[in-house]
Amino acid sequence: MVRRGTVAFAFALIAGLLGARAGDDKKDKPFDDATFVKMAASGGMLEVELGKVAATKAKRAEVKQFGERMVKDHSKANEELRTAAKAAGIEVPTKLNDEHAKHFDAIANSKSEDFDKAYVKHMVKDHEEDVALFTRASKELKNKELKDFASKTLPVLKEHLEMVKKIDK
């Protein structure tokens, strides 16, 4: 027999979770040039660091190759971001934000036999978020250099997303 309080608690918990998810929409969060630089820099560093791990730890050749590609492409993009941010007078973070650090630890420390799946799954989600972020940045940023960087980088991120989706199948 289920107690009335338990059912009410379960409904309240579900409603709270759904409300939190609805409020998670990144469009509702403050967004400006400095916010973009922080998000893009940390995300780019995460791509490079996880790519390095994938290049050595992955079992499947295509996952290793994708990791190597992430290191190459995101290292280049990170340098371009630093240049654009410097021109805009915005300081670029030099370490992962807390959320990205947690993702790195979870993926990098996954068991060897689970690594490929965890890495690929994360890369799909991460690149979906990157495409959304850079699309928004290409439309909303005020600084021309940063806006140009976002617009120029967006097709590469879309290509990465398509690549990793194929690997995920």
N, C-alpha and C positions, 0 to 999 in steps of 0.2 A: 504494500500500500504506500503510495507516494503522499507525503505530507504537503499540505497547501503551501506552507512556507518555503519548502524546497522548490516547488513548481514556480512560485512567484520569484524566488531568487534566480532560478534558471532563466526565466523570461527577462528579468532585469539585466542579468549578465549578457545575454544575447543582444538585447537592445543596446547596452553599453558598448559592446564590441562593434556592432553595426554602426553606431553613431561615431565611434572612434575611427572606423574605416572611412566613413563618409567625410569626416573632418580631416582625413589624411591627404586630401587632394592638394597636391603641391601648388596648384594655381592659387589657392587661398593663402599661401604663405608669402611673406614679404619677399620681393624679388627685385634686385637691382644689380648693377654692375659688380659691386663687391661681393654680393651673395653668389653670383654666378662664378666669379673667379674662385672663391673658396670651394664651391661644390665641384667645379670642373677640375681644379687642381688635385683635390683629394681623390676624386674618382679616377683621374688619369694615373696618379701614383699607384692606386690599387690595381688598375689594369696591368701596369708594368710589373709590379711585385708578384701578383698572382700568375702573370705570364711566365715569369722566371721560374716559379715553382712548377707550373705545368710543363715547361720545356724539359724539366728533369724528372718529375714525378709521374707524369701521365703514362699510361700503358699503351693507349691507342696512338698510332702515328699522327692521325689527323688532329688529335687533341694537342699533342706536342707541337705540331706545326702552327696551330692556332695560337698557342701560348707564345711561340716565338714571334708571330706576327703582331701580337698585342704589345710585346716589348718594343718592337721596332716602331710601329705606328704611333703608339701612345707616348713613347719617349720623344718622338718628333713633335707631336701635338703639345706635349707638356712644355717643350722649349718655346714653341710658338705662342702658347698662352702666357708664359713668363714675359716674353717680349711685348705682347699686346698689353698685358697688365702693367708693366713698367711704364709704357707710354701713357697709360691712363692714370698713373700715380696710385695704383692699387697694389698692396703687398700680397704676395703669393705664399700660401702656406707651404711649409717644407716637410710636413708630416701628415699622415692620414688622420682624418677626423675620427672621433670615437666609434661611430657607426661603421665606417670603412675598416677600422682596425679590428673590430669584432668579426666582420665578414672575412678579413684576411686570415685571422686566427682559426676560424671555423673551417675554412676551405683548406688552408695549408696544412692543418693538423688532422685532416680527415684521414681515415685508414687508407692505405695504399690501394686496396681493391675498390674502395668507394670514391677515390679522388676524381677520376674522369667524370663520373656522373655528377658529382657535387659541383665541380668546376664548370662544366658545360651548363648545368641548370642555372648556376649563378650568373654566368656570362650572358645567357639569354635575358634574364631579368634585368641585369645591369645595363645591357645595351638598349633594352626597351626604355629604361629610365633615361639613359644618355640621350637617345633620340628625342624624347619628349623635352628634356632640359635644353638641348641645343636648338631645337625648333623654336621653343619659347624665347631663348636668348637671341636668336637671329631676327626675331620680330620686335622684342621689347627693350633690348639694351640701348643705353644712351650713347656710350662711347663707340665711335666708328670703328676703331681698331678691334675692339672686343666683339662687336657685332659682325665684322668681317671674318674674324677668326671662327666664330660660331657657325656662320654660313658656309665657310670653306671646309670646316671639319665635319659638318653634318652628313654629307654623302659618304664619307669614310666610315662613320659610325653606322649608317644604314647598311653599308656593305658588310661590316663586321657582324651585324645582327643577322643578316641573311646567311652568312657563312656558318655562324654558330647554330642557327636553327637547322641547317642541313646536317651538321654533325650530331645534333640532338635526336634526329630521326632514327 
